């Protein structure tokens, strides 16, 4: 006697079934799903992350349009588009990018008042948990009949104990031979910069720029402006850049917990340092969000320690944007702020 086995596959949305017969009996075999359900989340992709606009005439506008695509499975939200300077503007076709779709970001750099090699950046912040920030860079050369030396003033890192010589730099502007342009004045609207009187020698005008001790901690982005006797000629801007440090510092100053989910408490550690000659204590630590807590473990009392920052996912409501404030006994820097970020998993 020969027994015939006949296979009849039957598909369903969740299970794959195989039904076969042995004589008069039927047996149903169930198999596990072939693909487990993946968590839905957005994924950001920029069509390009840099563009070299070559050489353009001063006063012209450089315009570049890029695509922002969502290759993920949940809506991508463009939370903020931040240019590095006010000379650059942006426009977004839509703040929401559907899965598989693209939107446009239009970037415009106004070269008025700028010259020489230039680099401008635009930060694109989204709810992509893996890449919350993407940066687009615009580079090129702005042509003019003027030359400054240097093209920008960079003080680097400046500390409260830095000597005055570290806080002073000299910058010159020279008009090309045959030009009728003449520098009338050099100024700045910044309350953190002090300029010496202008010294003119032929076609060259020179000024000293001092970064004042009242400059706030953090990255300083400022400028000085050369103005001309002929007011029809646009003023020339010279960027001023500094990283102002204090006696007290936390490293890193910004903490990202990424995707905040589950029930287990998450933890990050931050270094606390006192670079002053005096001993400094942390009086209290305060969090702006009940889901975030922090404590200090002293390594070298009054000098060094570790700040332990914890996040309880069960208490997080929405995307996490919190601050942790360390109140200290320092006579000037009596408050140090830590930024804490995190995102909720897509629903």
MIBA-658790 format. One record per residue (C-alpha): x, z, y; residue in one letter. Coordinates in nm, 3 decimals. Example, Ala and Ser with C-alpha at 12.3 -4.5 7.8 and 13.67 -1.06 7.14 Angstrom:
% MIBA-658790
    east      up   north r
   1.230   0.780  -0.450 A
   1.367   0.714  -0.106 S
//
This chain:
% MIBA-658790
    east      up   north r
   0.000   0.000   0.000 X
   0.134  -0.098   0.342 X
   0.044   0.113   0.648 X
   0.023  -0.074   0.980 X
   0.124   0.104   1.303 X
  -0.016  -0.054   1.618 X
   0.106   0.057   1.969 X
  -0.132   0.031   2.261 X
   0.030   0.158   2.587 X
  -0.207   0.299   2.848 X
  -0.087   0.373   3.203 X
  -0.214   0.645   3.438 X
  -0.095   0.760   3.780 X
   0.067   1.075   3.641 X
   0.127   1.030   3.270 X
   0.231   0.748   3.044 X
   0.027   0.750   2.722 X
   0.091   0.573   2.393 X
  -0.193   0.544   2.143 X
  -0.131   0.428   1.788 X
  -0.329   0.419   1.464 X
  -0.219   0.513   1.114 X
  -0.490   0.400   0.878 X
  -0.812   0.552   1.020 X
  -0.641   0.827   1.223 X
  -0.553   0.794   1.590 X
  -0.275   0.994   1.756 X
  -0.224   1.022   2.135 X
   0.133   1.087   2.254 X
   0.190   1.218   2.605 X
   0.519   1.182   2.787 X
   0.640   1.357   3.100 X
   0.627   1.170   3.434 X
   0.912   0.927   3.474 X
   0.976   1.024   3.837 X
   0.933   1.375   3.972 X
   0.760   1.401   4.309 X
   1.026   1.399   4.579 X
   0.992   1.609   4.893 X
   0.881   1.398   5.187 X
   1.116   1.399   5.485 X
   1.221   1.162   5.766 X
   1.557   0.986   5.778 X
   1.701   0.843   6.099 X
   1.911   0.526   6.118 X
   2.038   0.368   6.441 X
   2.091  -0.008   6.444 X
   2.428   0.060   6.612 X
   2.614   0.368   6.733 X
   2.840   0.205   6.994 X
   2.854  -0.091   7.231 X
   3.141  -0.228   7.440 X
   2.999  -0.401   7.748 X
   3.336  -0.550   7.841 X
   3.413  -0.584   8.214 X
   3.131  -0.583   8.471 X
   3.121  -0.583   8.851 X
   3.068  -0.249   9.022 X
   2.703  -0.201   9.118 X
   2.565  -0.396   8.823 X
   2.345  -0.238   8.557 X
   2.441  -0.246   8.191 X
   2.133  -0.255   7.968 X
   2.141  -0.214   7.591 X
   1.844  -0.187   7.355 X
   1.891  -0.034   7.009 X
   1.658   0.017   6.714 X
   1.585   0.359   6.570 X
   1.453   0.322   6.215 X
   1.292   0.572   5.981 X
   1.406   0.509   5.623 X
   1.249   0.834   5.504 X
   0.905   0.920   5.369 X
   0.765   1.134   5.655 X
   0.713   1.072   6.027 X
   1.033   1.077   6.231 X
   0.985   1.256   6.564 X
   1.220   1.170   6.851 X
   1.241   1.511   7.015 X
   1.481   1.428   7.297 X
   1.710   1.150   7.419 X
   1.986   1.297   7.639 X
   2.235   1.082   7.837 X
   2.571   1.239   7.922 X
   2.526   1.174   8.294 X
   2.258   1.099   8.554 X
   2.391   0.745   8.598 X
   2.247   0.658   8.256 X
   1.873   0.642   8.190 X
   1.676   0.591   7.870 X
   1.329   0.480   7.764 X
   1.171   0.511   7.419 X
   0.895   0.277   7.300 X
   0.732   0.560   7.098 X
   0.835   0.918   7.013 X
   0.697   0.883   6.658 X
   0.851   0.647   6.402 X
   0.647   0.592   6.087 X
   0.821   0.566   5.747 X
   0.975   0.220   5.711 X
   0.911   0.136   6.077 X
   1.138   0.104   6.383 X
   1.109   0.183   6.753 X
   1.325   0.082   7.053 X
   1.551   0.291   7.276 X
   1.643   0.117   7.600 X
   1.964   0.245   7.764 X
   2.060   0.158   8.123 X
   2.393   0.246   8.287 X
   2.408   0.203   8.668 X
   2.771   0.130   8.758 X
   2.726   0.194   9.132 X
   3.008   0.417   9.253 X
   3.204   0.389   8.928 X
   3.517   0.193   8.849 X
   3.781   0.155   8.584 X
   3.736   0.240   8.212 X
   3.408   0.417   8.144 X
   3.254   0.591   7.845 X
   2.895   0.713   7.842 X
   2.711   0.878   7.553 X
   2.345   0.921   7.464 X
   2.238   1.193   7.217 X
   1.927   1.121   7.010 X
   1.769   1.440   6.871 X
   1.510   1.408   6.593 X
   1.345   1.611   6.318 X
   1.567   1.454   6.049 X
   1.686   1.770   5.867 X
   2.009   1.605   5.748 X
   2.107   1.435   6.077 X
   1.923   1.610   6.363 X
   2.155   1.457   6.626 X
   2.288   1.101   6.641 X
   2.512   0.981   6.926 X
   2.528   0.633   7.081 X
   2.841   0.547   7.284 X
   2.864   0.292   7.565 X
   3.213   0.182   7.674 X
   3.360  -0.079   7.906 X
   3.536  -0.146   8.234 X
   3.385  -0.147   8.584 X
   3.579  -0.391   8.802 X
   3.645  -0.326   9.173 X
   3.911  -0.371   9.438 X
   4.001  -0.002   9.422 X
   4.223   0.212   9.203 X
   4.217   0.588   9.153 X
   4.492   0.793   8.994 X
   4.382   0.954   8.770 X
   4.047   0.785   8.696 X
   3.901   1.129   8.617 X
   4.013   1.487   8.670 X
   4.040   1.684   8.346 X
   4.125   2.053   8.373 X
   4.094   2.114   7.999 X
   4.037   2.476   7.897 X
   4.042   2.723   8.185 X
   4.039   3.101   8.136 X
   3.977   3.389   8.381 X
   4.350   3.470   8.358 X
   4.461   3.108   8.421 X
   4.707   3.071   8.711 X
   4.595   2.884   9.023 X
   4.828   2.598   8.936 X
   4.618   2.529   8.625 X
   4.307   2.512   8.844 X
   4.444   2.254   9.092 X
   4.487   1.880   9.045 X
   4.557   1.590   9.279 X
   4.372   1.259   9.291 X
   4.445   0.946   9.496 X
   4.246   0.636   9.581 X
   4.428   0.317   9.676 X
   4.269   0.008   9.832 X
   4.410  -0.322   9.708 X
   4.630  -0.524   9.942 X
   4.435  -0.741  10.187 X
   4.114  -0.531  10.172 X
   3.965  -0.400  10.496 X
   3.824  -0.090  10.327 X
   3.930   0.247  10.467 X
   3.853   0.592  10.327 X
   3.652   0.797  10.576 X
   3.598   1.117  10.380 X
   3.629   1.282  10.040 X
   3.368   1.540   9.948 X
   3.178   1.718   9.673 X
   2.839   1.885   9.652 X
   2.966   2.125   9.386 X
   2.994   2.495   9.469 X
   3.261   2.525   9.200 X
   3.509   2.281   9.356 X
   3.724   2.319   9.669 X
   3.889   2.014   9.827 X
   4.195   2.010  10.053 X
   4.203   1.792  10.370 X
   4.256   1.423  10.296 X
   4.611   1.293  10.336 X
   4.631   0.920  10.420 X
   4.942   0.710  10.365 X
   4.887   0.340  10.428 X
   4.624   0.214  10.182 X
   4.628   0.539   9.983 X
   4.416   0.853  10.038 X
   4.504   1.171   9.847 X
   4.321   1.502   9.803 X
   4.375   1.819   9.601 X
   4.086   1.951   9.392 X
   4.066   2.320   9.297 X
   3.836   2.457   9.030 X
   3.711   2.788   9.169 X
   3.701   3.113   8.967 X
   3.319   3.129   9.007 X
   3.273   2.829   8.777 X
   3.032   2.932   8.498 X
   3.137   2.943   8.136 X
   3.077   2.630   7.935 X
   3.143   2.259   7.978 X
   3.158   2.166   8.346 X
   3.070   1.809   8.446 X
   3.104   1.742   8.817 X
   3.246   1.483   9.060 X
   3.412   1.421   9.391 X
   3.311   1.130   9.613 X
   3.526   0.897   9.823 X
   3.331   0.756  10.121 X
   3.436   0.460  10.334 X
   3.430   0.376  10.704 X
   3.219   0.071  10.621 X
   2.901   0.240  10.498 X
   2.787  -0.082  10.337 X
   3.040  -0.016  10.064 X
   2.908   0.216   9.793 X
   3.097   0.548   9.763 X
   3.331   0.594   9.466 X
   3.278   0.878   9.220 X
   3.562   1.048   9.036 X
   3.441   1.264   8.744 X
   3.565   1.623   8.714 X
   3.564   1.777   8.366 X
   3.654   2.128   8.253 X
   3.587   2.365   7.967 X
   3.549   2.705   8.130 X
   3.617   2.994   7.894 X
   3.545   3.363   7.940 X
   3.714   3.679   7.818 X
   3.444   3.704   7.551 X
   3.355   3.428   7.311 X
   3.156   3.363   6.997 X
   3.251   3.080   6.764 X
   3.048   2.879   6.697 X
   2.811   2.935   6.988 X
   2.536   2.734   6.816 X
   2.416   2.788   6.460 X
   2.203   2.545   6.260 X
   2.027   2.666   5.946 X
   1.910   2.313   5.860 X
   1.585   2.307   5.664 X
   1.440   2.659   5.655 X
   1.231   2.707   5.340 X
   1.177   2.936   5.043 X
   1.165   3.315   5.047 X
   1.532   3.408   5.032 X
   1.687   3.533   5.357 X
   1.944   3.289   5.498 X
   2.270   3.407   5.654 X
   2.538   3.268   5.888 X
   2.849   3.438   6.028 X
   2.995   3.399   6.376 X
   3.330   3.520   6.509 X
   3.325   3.750   6.814 X
   3.647   3.781   7.020 X
   3.753   3.971   7.332 X
   4.053   3.806   7.503 X
   4.073   4.050   7.795 X
   4.324   4.336   7.819 X
   4.048   4.596   7.813 X
   3.841   4.712   7.516 X
   3.483   4.579   7.512 X
   3.193   4.708   7.303 X
   2.863   4.544   7.209 X
   2.587   4.775   7.330 X
   2.294   4.599   7.170 X
   2.187   4.276   7.001 X
   1.849   4.117   7.077 X
   1.674   3.820   6.914 X
   1.408   3.604   7.080 X
   1.234   3.533   6.747 X
   1.107   3.791   6.494 X
   1.230   3.569   6.210 X
   1.590   3.604   6.335 X
   1.800   3.920   6.322 X
   2.167   3.989   6.388 X
   2.424   4.265   6.354 X
   2.791   4.314   6.441 X
   3.061   4.418   6.198 X
   3.373   4.524   6.389 X
   3.704   4.401   6.251 X
   3.923   4.532   6.532 X
   3.718   4.774   6.746 X
   3.684   4.655   7.105 X
   3.863   4.326   7.026 X
   3.727   4.136   6.727 X
   3.424   4.134   6.504 X
   3.181   3.927   6.300 X
   2.820   3.867   6.403 X
   2.595   3.829   6.097 X
   2.284   3.624   6.181 X
   1.995   3.621   5.934 X
   1.675   3.416   5.917 X
   1.371   3.516   5.711 X
   1.198   3.186   5.615 X
   0.868   3.367   5.548 X
   0.847   3.462   5.917 X
   0.939   3.125   6.066 X
   0.655   2.950   6.246 X
   0.736   2.588   6.322 X
   1.080   2.451   6.400 X
   1.323   2.730   6.485 X
   1.469   2.744   6.838 X
   1.588   3.097   6.904 X
   1.857   3.288   7.092 X
   2.056   3.597   6.999 X
   2.179   3.799   7.298 X
   2.481   4.029   7.271 X
   2.482   4.285   7.553 X
   2.835   4.412   7.620 X
   3.029   4.661   7.830 X
   3.234   4.385   7.998 X
   3.210   4.421   8.380 X
   3.128   4.051   8.433 X
   3.034   3.898   8.098 X
   2.770   4.152   8.007 X
   2.565   3.905   7.804 X
   2.674   3.653   7.539 X
   2.415   3.410   7.400 X
   2.404   3.249   7.056 X
   2.169   2.953   6.997 X
   1.995   2.940   6.659 X
   1.820   2.629   6.527 X
   1.638   2.523   6.213 X
   1.360   2.287   6.102 X
   1.061   2.331   5.878 X
   1.035   2.113   5.566 X
   0.795   1.817   5.601 X
   0.442   1.889   5.489 X
//
